[in-house]
Amino acid sequence: AHRLRMPHPILSNEQLAAVKHMDHRGWKTKTIDMTWPRSEGKGGMLKALDRVCEEAEAAVDNGYSLIVLSDRAVSAERVPLSALLATGCAHHHLIKQTKRTRVGIIVETGEAREVHHHCLLVGYGADGINPYLAFEALWQARRDGLLDSGEPSLTSDESGEGHSHQSIDLGTNGEMINPVTVEDHALVAKYRKGVAKGMLKVMAKIGISTLHSYKGAQIFEAIGLRNDIIDKAFVGTASRIQGVDFEVLAEESLRRHALG
């Protein structure tokens, strides 16, 4: 059927690494950078969004089965796009080009952390999410003694959780980088289970019973966004009071980046 079955919409680092390096039965994955150079200022955001859309379409044309929208390249000189903005833009661009059903979209982002963030990303087209910074924040909290991971034993499941993967455990030169422990894997498993429960609760309140029906359904209303943003990233979403435009969003992104 040429389908990849994932038991959970929140992907562990191991799962994402496996997906990124997949080359099976013609399935390949293209990683698309979700950052833009700080030197380009506020104008860089729209250019980056257009580039993400173009690269997503090119990936479909070149036969890629999955695309990973990633903000891992964030640095002192590169500003991350809003994960929701980039996902919505890529999703709707591919719909307009009648190519959306030919590719899966996975979001690798440090921005998503709460249940509602995941609900929004899935609601605007994401097939899977890897909230790597949420995992790392939990690991850091445990190392700092602020969090007890509880029972470290981890039962094996279909997710690949707990399986080592070279691209996770080794740095670019082959050195070990902050190896992930069994306790860390247990924390990730608990986070994913908690998010799943939260998403089911949100879906149940709306009367949606499957994630497949929730994906891309856009059952939200925008508060404080102008129509030019809606028309590009969140097509069809109600925005009754209008509000900020891309320039304001870019300014906010640059301010957050400077603080970081």
KAWO-V875547 format. One record per residue. RES is the residue in one letter. PHI is phi in degrees with one decimal (* if undefined). OMEGA is omega in whole degrees, 0 to 359 (NA if undefined). D_LAST is the distance of its C-alpha to the last C-alpha in whole Angstrom. Layout:
{{RES:PHI:OMEGA:D_LAST} {RES:PHI:OMEGA:D_LAST}}
This chain:
{{A:*:182:45} {H:54.4:178:42} {R:-126.4:174:39} {L:-109.7:183:36} {R:-90.8:178:37} {M:-114.3:182:33} {P:-72.4:187:34} {H:-154.4:180:31} {P:-72.2:178:28} {I:-92.9:186:25} {L:-95.8:173:25} {S:-73.4:178:25} {N:-60.8:180:23} {E:-66.0:179:27} {Q:-61.3:181:28} {L:-63.3:179:25} {A:-61.9:179:26} {A:-64.0:180:30} {V:-66.6:182:29} {K:-61.8:184:28} {H:-99.7:183:30} {M:-69.4:173:33} {D:-148.0:189:36} {H:-135.0:179:39} {R:52.4:178:42} {G:83.9:179:40} {W:-81.4:177:37} {K:-132.8:182:34} {T:-122.0:177:30} {K:-111.0:177:28} {T:-95.5:182:24} {I:-116.1:183:23} {D:-73.1:179:19} {M:-104.3:179:17} {T:-126.4:176:15} {W:-137.1:183:15} {P:-66.6:179:15} {R:-61.2:182:13} {S:-63.2:180:16} {E:-80.4:177:18} {G:65.7:186:16} {K:-64.7:180:17} {G:-68.1:183:20} {G:-70.3:184:18} {M:-64.7:181:18} {L:-63.4:178:21} {K:-61.6:180:22} {A:-67.1:179:20} {L:-62.5:178:22} {D:-64.0:179:25} {R:-64.6:179:24} {V:-59.0:179:23} {C:-62.2:181:27} {E:-65.0:180:29} {E:-67.7:178:28} {A:-65.0:179:28} {E:-65.0:179:32} {A:-63.0:179:32} {A:-62.6:178:32} {V:-63.7:181:34} {D:-62.4:182:37} {N:-89.4:173:36} {G:89.8:178:37} {Y:-73.6:181:34} {S:-91.0:181:34} {L:-136.7:170:31} {I:-122.5:177:27} {V:-111.7:175:24} {L:-86.3:190:21} {S:-123.9:174:18} {D:-110.0:179:14} {R:-62.2:183:14} {A:-79.7:180:14} {V:-57.6:181:11} {S:-156.3:178:9} {A:-61.6:183:8} {E:-107.1:181:11} {R:-124.3:185:12} {V:-99.9:180:10} {P:-79.3:170:11} {L:-72.9:169:14} {S:-61.5:182:15} {A:-60.8:181:17} {L:-67.8:180:19} {L:-63.6:181:20} {A:-66.0:179:20} {T:-63.1:180:23} {G:-62.1:180:25} {C:-63.5:181:25} {A:-64.0:181:26} {H:-58.8:184:28} {H:-74.3:176:30} {H:-63.0:180:31} {L:-68.3:176:32} {I:-63.2:180:34} {K:-61.9:181:36} {Q:-89.4:182:37} {T:53.6:181:38} {K:-126.1:188:37} {R:-64.4:184:34} {T:-73.2:182:37} {R:-92.0:185:37} {V:-148.7:174:33} {G:-102.1:181:31} {I:-113.5:176:27} {I:-115.4:183:25} {V:-110.1:176:21} {E:-103.9:189:19} {T:-140.2:174:15} {G:-88.4:185:13} {E:-84.0:183:13} {A:-74.1:179:16} {R:-146.2:181:17} {E:-94.8:180:20} {V:-55.3:183:23} {H:-64.7:177:23} {H:-60.7:180:20} {H:-66.8:179:22} {C:-60.9:180:25} {L:-64.5:182:24} {L:-61.8:178:23} {V:-67.4:180:27} {G:-63.3:179:28} {Y:-111.2:166:27} {G:116.8:181:28} {A:-73.1:176:26} {D:-89.6:179:29} {G:-156.7:183:26} {I:-135.2:173:23} {N:-116.3:181:21} {P:-85.1:191:18} {Y:-59.6:183:17} {L:-73.1:175:14} {A:-63.0:177:16} {F:-61.8:184:18} {E:-66.8:177:16} {A:-65.9:177:15} {L:-66.2:179:19} {W:-61.9:180:20} {Q:-64.5:179:17} {A:-62.1:179:19} {R:-68.9:179:22} {R:-65.5:180:22} {D:-86.0:178:21} {G:77.8:181:24} {L:-91.8:187:22} {L:-145.2:176:24} {D:-104.2:183:27} {S:-76.2:179:28} {G:76.3:182:31} {E:-64.0:184:34} {P:-76.0:183:32} {S:-66.1:185:35} {L:-130.5:178:34} {T:-78.4:182:37} {S:-71.9:174:37} {D:-136.4:185:36} {E:-78.3:190:36} {S:-79.8:186:33} {G:83.1:181:32} {E:-62.7:178:30} {G:92.2:178:31} {H:-82.6:180:32} {S:-71.9:177:31} {H:-140.6:188:30} {Q:-54.6:184:29} {S:-70.2:178:26} {I:-88.2:189:24} {D:-83.8:184:26} {L:-116.0:175:26} {G:-80.1:184:24} {T:-63.8:181:25} {N:-99.9:177:27} {G:89.6:181:29} {E:-80.7:178:27} {M:-71.3:178:26} {I:-121.5:174:23} {N:41.8:187:22} {P:-54.3:181:25} {V:-79.9:184:25} {T:-93.6:177:27} {V:-60.8:179:30} {E:-62.9:178:28} {D:-63.4:179:25} {H:-61.7:179:27} {A:-63.9:178:29} {L:-62.5:179:25} {V:-61.6:180:24} {A:-61.4:180:28} {K:-69.2:178:28} {Y:-61.5:182:25} {R:-63.9:179:26} {K:-65.1:180:29} {G:-65.5:179:28} {V:-64.6:179:26} {A:-60.2:179:29} {K:-62.7:180:31} {G:-63.5:180:29} {M:-65.9:177:29} {L:-61.6:180:33} {K:-65.3:179:33} {V:-62.5:181:31} {M:-64.1:182:34} {A:-64.5:180:37} {K:-63.4:182:36} {I:-89.8:181:36} {G:93.2:177:39} {I:-101.3:187:38} {S:-104.7:180:39} {T:-131.8:179:37} {L:-64.6:180:34} {H:-60.4:179:36} {S:-74.8:183:37} {Y:-79.5:185:33} {K:-64.0:178:32} {G:72.7:184:31} {A:-76.4:176:33} {Q:54.8:181:31} {I:-85.6:181:32} {F:-132.1:172:29} {E:-123.7:181:30} {A:-80.9:176:27} {I:-120.8:176:26} {G:89.7:176:25} {L:-121.0:180:25} {R:-78.4:186:27} {N:-61.2:182:30} {D:-65.5:176:28} {I:-72.1:179:25} {I:-58.8:184:28} {D:-66.5:182:30} {K:-93.0:189:28} {A:-115.3:187:26} {F:-129.0:188:27} {V:-50.5:177:31} {G:91.5:179:33} {T:-76.3:179:31} {A:-71.0:176:32} {S:-140.7:192:30} {R:-73.0:185:33} {I:-104.1:181:31} {Q:57.6:181:29} {G:142.1:189:26} {V:-77.6:177:23} {D:-113.5:182:23} {F:-61.6:182:21} {E:-62.3:179:20} {V:-67.4:179:18} {L:-61.6:179:16} {A:-65.3:179:15} {E:-61.0:179:14} {E:-64.6:179:12} {S:-63.0:180:10} {L:-66.4:179:10} {R:-66.0:179:9} {R:-62.0:180:6} {H:-64.2:179:5} {A:-63.0:177:5} {L:-64.0:179:4} {G:-63.3:NA:0}}
